[in-house]
């Protein structure tokens, strides 16, 4: 777990907060979510599903500057 989070519940709470912000139009939250799901990320450290992480990372690419 990263120094930013103590438990996987902390990760989930942060992802929920960011997803609500993204739905409300905050594109900065989209960038944070992209970073959370890309390889070697918080999602991997929390032992999240690689398939789900890859799918979310792909869907969130428009929010990451320079992503293809």
N, C-alpha and C positions, 0 to 999 in steps of 0.2 A: 504494500500500500504506500502511496506517495506521502510525503510529509504534509501535504495539504489535507489529507483525509485520514481519519483514524480507523474507520470501519467501512464496509461495503454499503452500509445504510447511509453514511455520509455522502458517498459517491452518488447513490440513488437520489438523495435529497437535492444534491447540486444539479443533477441531470434533469430532475423535475422542474426545478426553478428555471434553468436555462431554457427548457422546452416551452414553458409558459411565456417567458420573455420573447422567444422567437415567434410564437403564435401571435403575440401582441405587436409584432413588427420590429423588434430589436435585432437588427442584423449582426450586431456584435455578439449576441448570444449564439447565433449560427456559427460564427467563427470559433467560439469557445467549444461548442458541441462538436464541430469538426475535429478540433484538436483532441477532444476527449475520446473520440472513437477511432482515430487513425492508429496505425501500427505503433507499437511501443508507447502506448498511452495509458492514461488512468484506467481505461476500460480493460486493457490487457492486465494491468496490475491487479485489478479486482477479479481476474479470472472470468471475464465476460466472454460470451460466445463469439468466436472468431467470425462465423458467418454473419451474425447480426451486426457486429462491429463493422465488417466490410460493407454490408448493405447500407448502414447508416452513414458511413464515411462517404460512400458514393453519392448518396442523396444530399449530403451537406456540402459537397464540393463547391457549389456556386458561392458559398459564403467564405471560402478560403481564397485570399488573393493569390493568383498565379497557379491555382490548381487546374488540372486538365481533366 
